[in-house]
Amino acid sequence: MTPAIYTRYTKIVLDAITDAKLKINKYKRNFMFEIFMLYLSIPDRINFLQSGRYSRSGEQRFGSCPV
């Protein structure tokens, strides 16, 4: 993704999370943000291995599913 599109998606996702009026802590908010951004940026199948490959975290983080 180009930086302009990435910043636009970042703003949209963060606004959606904050507008949901849910009481979630910072860890879960960051996890949800990362999941949404990965969903938008992974070109092929979306699974734990691909999530770990395209993010800064390992695939174990997505397999444990803290949300």
N, CA, C and O atoms as a CHARMM CRD file, in Angstrom:
* protein
*
  268
    1    1 MET  N      0.84200  -1.18600   0.00000 PROA 1      0.00000
    2    1 MET  CA     0.00000   0.00000   0.00000 PROA 1      0.00000
    3    1 MET  C      0.88300   1.24400   0.00000 PROA 1      0.00000
    4    1 MET  O      1.97800   1.25000   0.56300 PROA 1      0.00000
    5    2 THR  N      0.39500   2.27000  -0.62800 PROA 2      0.00000
    6    2 THR  CA     1.12300   3.52700  -0.61100 PROA 2      0.00000
    7    2 THR  C      0.90300   4.20800   0.73800 PROA 2      0.00000
    8    2 THR  O     -0.10000   3.94700   1.40300 PROA 2      0.00000
    9    3 PRO  N      1.81800   5.06800   1.14400 PROA 3      0.00000
   10    3 PRO  CA     1.67600   5.72600   2.45100 PROA 3      0.00000
   11    3 PRO  C      0.39800   6.54500   2.60000 PROA 3      0.00000
   12    3 PRO  O     -0.16700   6.59500   3.69300 PROA 3      0.00000
   13    4 ALA  N     -0.07100   7.18300   1.53800 PROA 4      0.00000
   14    4 ALA  CA    -1.28900   7.99200   1.64100 PROA 4      0.00000
   15    4 ALA  C     -2.51000   7.12000   1.90900 PROA 4      0.00000
   16    4 ALA  O     -3.36100   7.46900   2.72800 PROA 4      0.00000
   17    5 ILE  N     -2.59300   5.99300   1.22300 PROA 5      0.00000
   18    5 ILE  CA    -3.71400   5.07700   1.44900 PROA 5      0.00000
   19    5 ILE  C     -3.60800   4.46200   2.84100 PROA 5      0.00000
   20    5 ILE  O     -4.61400   4.30300   3.53300 PROA 5      0.00000
   21    6 TYR  N     -2.40000   4.12000   3.24600 PROA 6      0.00000
   22    6 TYR  CA    -2.19900   3.53000   4.57100 PROA 6      0.00000
   23    6 TYR  C     -2.63000   4.49100   5.67200 PROA 6      0.00000
   24    6 TYR  O     -3.27700   4.07200   6.63200 PROA 6      0.00000
   25    7 THR  N     -2.28700   5.76400   5.55300 PROA 7      0.00000
   26    7 THR  CA    -2.69200   6.72900   6.58100 PROA 7      0.00000
   27    7 THR  C     -4.20200   6.94800   6.57000 PROA 7      0.00000
   28    7 THR  O     -4.80500   7.16000   7.62200 PROA 7      0.00000
   29    8 ARG  N     -4.81300   6.89800   5.39500 PROA 8      0.00000
   30    8 ARG  CA    -6.26800   7.04200   5.31700 PROA 8      0.00000
   31    8 ARG  C     -6.96300   5.84500   5.97900 PROA 8      0.00000
   32    8 ARG  O     -7.90300   6.02500   6.75200 PROA 8      0.00000
   33    9 TYR  N     -6.50500   4.63200   5.67900 PROA 9      0.00000
   34    9 TYR  CA    -7.06300   3.44000   6.31800 PROA 9      0.00000
   35    9 TYR  C     -6.82400   3.45300   7.81900 PROA 9      0.00000
   36    9 TYR  O     -7.68700   3.03800   8.59200 PROA 9      0.00000
   37   10 THR  N     -5.65100   3.92800   8.23400 PROA 10     0.00000
   38   10 THR  CA    -5.34200   4.00900   9.65900 PROA 10     0.00000
   39   10 THR  C     -6.33800   4.90500  10.36900 PROA 10     0.00000
   40   10 THR  O     -6.84600   4.55300  11.43400 PROA 10     0.00000
   41   11 LYS  N     -6.61600   6.04700   9.79200 PROA 11     0.00000
   42   11 LYS  CA    -7.57900   6.97000  10.40900 PROA 11     0.00000
   43   11 LYS  C     -8.97300   6.36800  10.46000 PROA 11     0.00000
   44   11 LYS  O     -9.66900   6.50000  11.46700 PROA 11     0.00000
   45   12 ILE  N     -9.38600   5.71100   9.38900 PROA 12     0.00000
   46   12 ILE  CA   -10.72200   5.10500   9.34300 PROA 12     0.00000
   47   12 ILE  C    -10.85500   4.00000  10.38800 PROA 12     0.00000
   48   12 ILE  O    -11.86400   3.92500  11.09100 PROA 12     0.00000
   49   13 VAL  N     -9.85700   3.15600  10.49100 PROA 13     0.00000
   50   13 VAL  CA    -9.91800   2.04700  11.44800 PROA 13     0.00000
   51   13 VAL  C     -9.89400   2.55200  12.87700 PROA 13     0.00000
   52   13 VAL  O    -10.66300   2.07500  13.71200 PROA 13     0.00000
   53   14 LEU  N     -9.02600   3.50600  13.17300 PROA 14     0.00000
   54   14 LEU  CA    -8.96800   4.03700  14.54000 PROA 14     0.00000
   55   14 LEU  C    -10.25400   4.76900  14.90600 PROA 14     0.00000
   56   14 LEU  O    -10.71700   4.67600  16.04300 PROA 14     0.00000
   57   15 ASP  N    -10.83300   5.49200  13.96000 PROA 15     0.00000
   58   15 ASP  CA   -12.11700   6.15600  14.22200 PROA 15     0.00000
   59   15 ASP  C    -13.22700   5.14000  14.47900 PROA 15     0.00000
   60   15 ASP  O    -14.07400   5.34600  15.34800 PROA 15     0.00000
   61   16 ALA  N    -13.22000   4.05900  13.73200 PROA 16     0.00000
   62   16 ALA  CA   -14.24600   3.02600  13.92400 PROA 16     0.00000
   63   16 ALA  C    -14.11000   2.36600  15.29100 PROA 16     0.00000
   64   16 ALA  O    -15.11400   2.08300  15.94400 PROA 16     0.00000
   65   17 ILE  N    -12.89600   2.12400  15.72400 PROA 17     0.00000
   66   17 ILE  CA   -12.68300   1.49400  17.03100 PROA 17     0.00000
   67   17 ILE  C    -13.09100   2.43600  18.15000 PROA 17     0.00000
   68   17 ILE  O    -13.71300   2.00500  19.12100 PROA 17     0.00000
   69   18 THR  N    -12.75400   3.70900  18.03300 PROA 18     0.00000
   70   18 THR  CA   -13.09500   4.65000  19.10100 PROA 18     0.00000
   71   18 THR  C    -14.57900   5.01500  19.08400 PROA 18     0.00000
   72   18 THR  O    -15.15100   5.29100  20.13900 PROA 18     0.00000
   73   19 ASP  N    -15.21100   5.02300  17.91500 PROA 19     0.00000
   74   19 ASP  CA   -16.64100   5.34300  17.82800 PROA 19     0.00000
   75   19 ASP  C    -17.53200   4.19400  18.29400 PROA 19     0.00000
   76   19 ASP  O    -18.72900   4.39000  18.50300 PROA 19     0.00000
   77   20 ALA  N    -16.97200   3.01900  18.45600 PROA 20     0.00000
   78   20 ALA  CA   -17.77100   1.86100  18.86100 PROA 20     0.00000
   79   20 ALA  C    -18.21200   1.95900  20.31900 PROA 20     0.00000
   80   20 ALA  O    -19.07300   1.19300  20.75000 PROA 20     0.00000
   81   21 LYS  N    -17.64700   2.87000  21.07300 PROA 21     0.00000
   82   21 LYS  CA   -18.00800   3.11000  22.47600 PROA 21     0.00000
   83   21 LYS  C    -17.83500   1.86000  23.34500 PROA 21     0.00000
   84   21 LYS  O    -18.54900   1.67000  24.33000 PROA 21     0.00000
   85   22 LEU  N    -16.88600   1.02300  22.96700 PROA 22     0.00000
   86   22 LEU  CA   -16.59800  -0.15800  23.76500 PROA 22     0.00000
   87   22 LEU  C    -15.48800   0.15700  24.75200 PROA 22     0.00000
   88   22 LEU  O    -14.57700   0.93000  24.45600 PROA 22     0.00000
   89   23 LYS  N    -15.57400  -0.44100  25.91200 PROA 23     0.00000
   90   23 LYS  CA   -14.50200  -0.27700  26.88300 PROA 23     0.00000
   91   23 LYS  C    -13.49200  -1.39100  26.64100 PROA 23     0.00000
   92   23 LYS  O    -13.64000  -2.50700  27.13900 PROA 23     0.00000
   93   24 ILE  N    -12.47600  -1.06700  25.87500 PROA 24     0.00000
   94   24 ILE  CA   -11.40800  -2.03400  25.63800 PROA 24     0.00000
   95   24 ILE  C    -10.09400  -1.39800  26.05000 PROA 24     0.00000
   96   24 ILE  O     -9.90000  -0.18900  25.92200 PROA 24     0.00000
   97   25 ASN  N     -9.20300  -2.22800  26.54300 PROA 25     0.00000
   98   25 ASN  CA    -7.91900  -1.69000  26.97200 PROA 25     0.00000
   99   25 ASN  C     -6.99300  -1.46600  25.76700 PROA 25     0.00000
  100   25 ASN  O     -7.32900  -1.81700  24.63600 PROA 25     0.00000
  101   26 LYS  N     -5.85500  -0.89100  26.02800 PROA 26     0.00000
  102   26 LYS  CA    -4.93000  -0.49700  24.96700 PROA 26     0.00000
  103   26 LYS  C     -4.41800  -1.71100  24.18900 PROA 26     0.00000
  104   26 LYS  O     -4.25500  -1.64700  22.97100 PROA 26     0.00000
  105   27 TYR  N     -4.16600  -2.81600  24.89400 PROA 27     0.00000
  106   27 TYR  CA    -3.66000  -4.02100  24.24000 PROA 27     0.00000
  107   27 TYR  C     -4.67000  -4.55000  23.22500 PROA 27     0.00000
  108   27 TYR  O     -4.30000  -4.86000  22.09200 PROA 27     0.00000
  109   28 LYS  N     -5.91900  -4.65600  23.61100 PROA 28     0.00000
  110   28 LYS  CA    -6.94200  -5.17100  22.71000 PROA 28     0.00000
  111   28 LYS  C     -7.22000  -4.20500  21.56500 PROA 28     0.00000
  112   28 LYS  O     -7.48300  -4.63000  20.44000 PROA 28     0.00000
  113   29 ARG  N     -7.16200  -2.89500  21.85300 PROA 29     0.00000
  114   29 ARG  CA    -7.36200  -1.90400  20.79700 PROA 29     0.00000
  115   29 ARG  C     -6.25800  -2.02000  19.74800 PROA 29     0.00000
  116   29 ARG  O     -6.53300  -1.98300  18.54900 PROA 29     0.00000
  117   30 ASN  N     -5.01100  -2.15900  20.19500 PROA 30     0.00000
  118   30 ASN  CA    -3.89400  -2.30000  19.26100 PROA 30     0.00000
  119   30 ASN  C     -3.99300  -3.60400  18.47100 PROA 30     0.00000
  120   30 ASN  O     -3.67000  -3.64700  17.28300 PROA 30     0.00000
  121   31 PHE  N     -4.44500  -4.67400  19.14600 PROA 31     0.00000
  122   31 PHE  CA    -4.60300  -5.95700  18.46600 PROA 31     0.00000
  123   31 PHE  C     -5.67600  -5.86200  17.37900 PROA 31     0.00000
  124   31 PHE  O     -5.47300  -6.33800  16.26200 PROA 31     0.00000
  125   32 MET  N     -6.80100  -5.25700  17.70200 PROA 32     0.00000
  126   32 MET  CA    -7.86800  -5.09600  16.71500 PROA 32     0.00000
  127   32 MET  C     -7.40800  -4.23500  15.53900 PROA 32     0.00000
  128   32 MET  O     -7.71800  -4.53000  14.38500 PROA 32     0.00000
  129   33 PHE  N     -6.67000  -3.17600  15.84100 PROA 33     0.00000
  130   33 PHE  CA    -6.14300  -2.31400  14.79100 PROA 33     0.00000
  131   33 PHE  C     -5.21900  -3.10200  13.86500 PROA 33     0.00000
  132   33 PHE  O     -5.28900  -2.96800  12.64400 PROA 33     0.00000
  133   34 GLU  N     -4.36100  -3.91500  14.45200 PROA 34     0.00000
  134   34 GLU  CA    -3.42600  -4.69700  13.65100 PROA 34     0.00000
  135   34 GLU  C     -4.16900  -5.72600  12.78700 PROA 34     0.00000
  136   34 GLU  O     -3.81100  -5.93500  11.62800 PROA 34     0.00000
  137   35 ILE  N     -5.18900  -6.35900  13.34300 PROA 35     0.00000
  138   35 ILE  CA    -5.97300  -7.33200  12.57900 PROA 35     0.00000
  139   35 ILE  C     -6.66700  -6.65600  11.39300 PROA 35     0.00000
  140   35 ILE  O     -6.63300  -7.17800  10.27800 PROA 35     0.00000
  141   36 PHE  N     -7.28900  -5.50900  11.62400 PROA 36     0.00000
  142   36 PHE  CA    -7.97400  -4.81400  10.53000 PROA 36     0.00000
  143   36 PHE  C     -6.99600  -4.38600   9.44000 PROA 36     0.00000
  144   36 PHE  O     -7.30100  -4.51000   8.25400 PROA 36     0.00000
  145   37 MET  N     -5.83400  -3.88600   9.82600 PROA 37     0.00000
  146   37 MET  CA    -4.86000  -3.44700   8.83300 PROA 37     0.00000
  147   37 MET  C     -4.29000  -4.63900   8.06600 PROA 37     0.00000
  148   37 MET  O     -4.02500  -4.53400   6.86900 PROA 37     0.00000
  149   38 LEU  N     -4.10000  -5.77000   8.74300 PROA 38     0.00000
  150   38 LEU  CA    -3.62800  -6.95700   8.04400 PROA 38     0.00000
  151   38 LEU  C     -4.67800  -7.46400   7.06000 PROA 38     0.00000
  152   38 LEU  O     -4.34200  -7.90700   5.96100 PROA 38     0.00000
  153   39 TYR  N     -5.93500  -7.39800   7.45100 PROA 39     0.00000
  154   39 TYR  CA    -7.00700  -7.84200   6.57900 PROA 39     0.00000
  155   39 TYR  C     -7.03500  -7.00900   5.28800 PROA 39     0.00000
  156   39 TYR  O     -7.34400  -7.52800   4.21600 PROA 39     0.00000
  157   40 LEU  N     -6.71700  -5.74500   5.39900 PROA 40     0.00000
  158   40 LEU  CA    -6.70600  -4.88400   4.22600 PROA 40     0.00000
  159   40 LEU  C     -5.45400  -5.05400   3.37000 PROA 40     0.00000
  160   40 LEU  O     -5.47900  -4.75000   2.17700 PROA 40     0.00000
  161   41 SER  N     -4.35800  -5.53600   3.96200 PROA 41     0.00000
  162   41 SER  CA    -3.10300  -5.53500   3.22700 PROA 41     0.00000
  163   41 SER  C     -2.62100  -6.90100   2.75500 PROA 41     0.00000
  164   41 SER  O     -1.75000  -6.96300   1.88700 PROA 41     0.00000
  165   42 ILE  N     -3.15000  -7.99900   3.29200 PROA 42     0.00000
  166   42 ILE  CA    -2.69100  -9.32600   2.87300 PROA 42     0.00000
  167   42 ILE  C     -3.36600  -9.68000   1.54600 PROA 42     0.00000
  168   42 ILE  O     -4.59300  -9.67100   1.45300 PROA 42     0.00000
  169   43 PRO  N     -2.56700  -9.99100   0.51700 PROA 43     0.00000
  170   43 PRO  CA    -3.15700 -10.22300  -0.80200 PROA 43     0.00000
  171   43 PRO  C     -3.81800 -11.59800  -0.97200 PROA 43     0.00000
  172   43 PRO  O     -4.77300 -11.72000  -1.73800 PROA 43     0.00000
  173   44 ASP  N     -3.33800 -12.62000  -0.28400 PROA 44     0.00000
  174   44 ASP  CA    -3.85100 -13.97200  -0.49800 PROA 44     0.00000
  175   44 ASP  C     -4.72600 -14.41600   0.67000 PROA 44     0.00000
  176   44 ASP  O     -5.45200 -13.61700   1.26200 PROA 44     0.00000
  177   45 ARG  N     -4.64400 -15.67900   0.98000 PROA 45     0.00000
  178   45 ARG  CA    -5.40500 -16.23000   2.09400 PROA 45     0.00000
  179   45 ARG  C     -4.97700 -15.57900   3.39900 PROA 45     0.00000
  180   45 ARG  O     -3.80700 -15.24800   3.58800 PROA 45     0.00000
  181   46 ILE  N     -5.92900 -15.40200   4.28800 PROA 46     0.00000
  182   46 ILE  CA    -5.62800 -14.80200   5.58200 PROA 46     0.00000
  183   46 ILE  C     -5.70500 -15.90500   6.62200 PROA 46     0.00000
  184   46 ILE  O     -6.78700 -16.40300   6.93300 PROA 46     0.00000
  185   47 ASN  N     -4.55200 -16.28300   7.15700 PROA 47     0.00000
  186   47 ASN  CA    -4.48600 -17.27400   8.21300 PROA 47     0.00000
  187   47 ASN  C     -3.40600 -16.85000   9.19700 PROA 47     0.00000
  188   47 ASN  O     -2.80600 -15.78700   9.04200 PROA 47     0.00000
  189   48 PHE  N     -3.15600 -17.67500  10.21100 PROA 48     0.00000
  190   48 PHE  CA    -2.19200 -17.29300  11.24300 PROA 48     0.00000
  191   48 PHE  C     -0.78800 -17.12100  10.66700 PROA 48     0.00000
  192   48 PHE  O     -0.07400 -16.19100  11.04200 PROA 48     0.00000
  193   49 LEU  N     -0.39300 -18.00300   9.76800 PROA 49     0.00000
  194   49 LEU  CA     0.94300 -17.92500   9.18200 PROA 49     0.00000
  195   49 LEU  C      1.11700 -16.64300   8.38200 PROA 49     0.00000
  196   49 LEU  O      2.13200 -15.96100   8.52300 PROA 49     0.00000
  197   50 GLN  N      0.14400 -16.30700   7.54500 PROA 50     0.00000
  198   50 GLN  CA     0.23000 -15.07800   6.76000 PROA 50     0.00000
  199   50 GLN  C      0.17400 -13.84600   7.66100 PROA 50     0.00000
  200   50 GLN  O      0.87300 -12.86500   7.40600 PROA 50     0.00000
  201   51 SER  N     -0.64200 -13.88600   8.70300 PROA 51     0.00000
  202   51 SER  CA    -0.71400 -12.75900   9.63100 PROA 51     0.00000
  203   51 SER  C      0.63200 -12.53700  10.30300 PROA 51     0.00000
  204   51 SER  O      1.07400 -11.39900  10.45900 PROA 51     0.00000
  205   52 GLY  N      1.27800 -13.61900  10.69800 PROA 52     0.00000
  206   52 GLY  CA     2.59900 -13.50500  11.29600 PROA 52     0.00000
  207   52 GLY  C      3.64800 -13.02500  10.31300 PROA 52     0.00000
  208   52 GLY  O      4.58200 -12.31600  10.68800 PROA 52     0.00000
  209   53 ARG  N      3.49500 -13.40900   9.06100 PROA 53     0.00000
  210   53 ARG  CA     4.47200 -13.01900   8.04300 PROA 53     0.00000
  211   53 ARG  C      4.38500 -11.53500   7.70300 PROA 53     0.00000
  212   53 ARG  O      5.41200 -10.88900   7.48900 PROA 53     0.00000
  213   54 TYR  N      3.17500 -10.98800   7.65000 PROA 54     0.00000
  214   54 TYR  CA     2.98400  -9.60300   7.22700 PROA 54     0.00000
  215   54 TYR  C      2.96200  -8.60500   8.38700 PROA 54     0.00000
  216   54 TYR  O      2.84800  -7.40300   8.15000 PROA 54     0.00000
  217   55 SER  N      3.06800  -9.06700   9.61900 PROA 55     0.00000
  218   55 SER  CA     3.03600  -8.14000  10.74500 PROA 55     0.00000
  219   55 SER  C      4.37200  -8.15700  11.47300 PROA 55     0.00000
  220   55 SER  O      5.28600  -8.90000  11.11600 PROA 55     0.00000
  221   56 ARG  N      4.46100  -7.32800  12.49000 PROA 56     0.00000
  222   56 ARG  CA     5.66600  -7.30100  13.30900 PROA 56     0.00000
  223   56 ARG  C      5.65200  -8.39400  14.36700 PROA 56     0.00000
  224   56 ARG  O      6.68600  -8.68900  14.96500 PROA 56     0.00000
  225   57 SER  N      4.50900  -8.98900  14.60100 PROA 57     0.00000
  226   57 SER  CA     4.36400 -10.03200  15.61000 PROA 57     0.00000
  227   57 SER  C      4.45900 -11.41000  14.96000 PROA 57     0.00000
  228   57 SER  O      4.38600 -11.54200  13.73800 PROA 57     0.00000
  229   58 GLY  N      4.62100 -12.42000  15.79000 PROA 58     0.00000
  230   58 GLY  CA     4.67100 -13.78100  15.28700 PROA 58     0.00000
  231   58 GLY  C      3.27800 -14.36400  15.13600 PROA 58     0.00000
  232   58 GLY  O      2.29000 -13.77100  15.56900 PROA 58     0.00000
  233   59 GLU  N      3.21100 -15.53700  14.51500 PROA 59     0.00000
  234   59 GLU  CA     1.90300 -16.14900  14.28300 PROA 59     0.00000
  235   59 GLU  C      1.26400 -16.64200  15.58600 PROA 59     0.00000
  236   59 GLU  O      0.04900 -16.84200  15.62100 PROA 59     0.00000
  237   60 GLN  N      2.03900 -16.84600  16.65600 PROA 60     0.00000
  238   60 GLN  CA     1.48900 -17.27800  17.92600 PROA 60     0.00000
  239   60 GLN  C      0.56000 -16.23500  18.52100 PROA 60     0.00000
  240   60 GLN  O     -0.39800 -16.58100  19.21100 PROA 60     0.00000
  241   61 ARG  N      0.82700 -14.97100  18.26500 PROA 61     0.00000
  242   61 ARG  CA    -0.03300 -13.90400  18.79300 PROA 61     0.00000
  243   61 ARG  C     -1.43600 -13.99500  18.21200 PROA 61     0.00000
  244   61 ARG  O     -2.41700 -13.75000  18.91600 PROA 61     0.00000
  245   62 PHE  N     -1.53700 -14.33600  16.96700 PROA 62     0.00000
  246   62 PHE  CA    -2.83600 -14.41300  16.31600 PROA 62     0.00000
  247   62 PHE  C     -3.54600 -15.71700  16.61900 PROA 62     0.00000
  248   62 PHE  O     -4.77500 -15.78100  16.59100 PROA 62     0.00000
  249   63 GLY  N     -2.78900 -16.74500  16.90500 PROA 63     0.00000
  250   63 GLY  CA    -3.39500 -18.02800  17.25100 PROA 63     0.00000
  251   63 GLY  C     -3.99000 -18.04300  18.64000 PROA 63     0.00000
  252   63 GLY  O     -4.93200 -18.79200  18.90100 PROA 63     0.00000
  253   64 SER  N     -3.45500 -17.22700  19.54300 PROA 64     0.00000
  254   64 SER  CA    -3.97700 -17.21200  20.90300 PROA 64     0.00000
  255   64 SER  C     -5.25900 -16.39800  21.00200 PROA 64     0.00000
  256   64 SER  O     -6.05900 -16.62700  21.90900 PROA 64     0.00000
  257   65 CYS  N     -5.47200 -15.46000  20.09800 PROA 65     0.00000
  258   65 CYS  CA    -6.70200 -14.68100  19.96400 PROA 65     0.00000
  259   65 CYS  C     -7.17200 -14.06700  21.28300 PROA 65     0.00000
  260   65 CYS  O     -8.10600 -14.58600  21.89400 PROA 65     0.00000
  261   66 PRO  N     -6.54900 -12.97100  21.74200 PROA 66     0.00000
  262   66 PRO  CA    -6.90000 -12.37300  23.03500 PROA 66     0.00000
  263   66 PRO  C     -8.23400 -11.65900  23.06100 PROA 66     0.00000
  264   66 PRO  O     -8.71700 -11.31800  24.14100 PROA 66     0.00000
  265   67 VAL  N     -8.85200 -11.41900  21.91100 PROA 67     0.00000
  266   67 VAL  CA   -10.11400 -10.67600  21.89600 PROA 67     0.00000
  267   67 VAL  C    -11.27700 -11.59400  22.12200 PROA 67     0.00000
  268   67 VAL  O    -12.42300 -11.14500  22.14200 PROA 67     0.00000
